[in-house]
């Protein structure tokens, strides 16, 4: 029997298609976002991936269809995030002006420069959408403009999420509500201090059991120990 390697073989974060099938071909429906997206208003951390049953030609437009190169806001996605099929980030540029009587965007139908027209939002309320590290966003979820998800958040399938979601909580439903917190406040603080997503990938793989297990103390010890 061949000797197993000391360190598991792992995809490079620069690979667009990191999943290899048994026949040696790639799984086209899953991509590392940092390699698949070239958009001036999207930031994606290392190893964060998205999946789609029908792979799009443009992953940026698929995930954030209202985020344009000239948009004032950004979509910021941390490291090691998992984004399921059908997830949509509805960013601030999707908004109409709604502080007056009509929300109708007259300016977009008249041609010419739209900025400064009375029917257009002035951009002062545009907020970045921020997804923390190690978040799992379930199938068909909608992340609304300016949402702020902490680290380790799990979003249920079909949820519509807005506002601030605390780290290591589970949010589900429409409107999205925190259903429970995954760990005690003390454990959450300890997990945030370990920040395992910032470790070298070799250390992460060496401590896969602690990272994927439920013993927060074991992970905290791994954080300060050698690998």
Buried (B, 14 or more C-beta within 10 A) or exposed (E): EEEEEEEEEEBEBEBBBBBEEEEEEBEEBBBBBBBBBEBEBBBBBBBBBBBBEEBBEEBBBBBBBBBBEEBBBBBBBBBBBBBBBBBBBBBBBBBEBEEEEEEEBEBEEEEEEBEEBEBBBEEEBBBBBBBBBBBBBBBBBBBBBBBBBBBBBBBBBBBBBBEEBBBBBBBBEEEBEBEEBBBEEEBBEBBBEBEBBEBEBEBBBBBEEBBEEEEBEBBBEBBEEEE
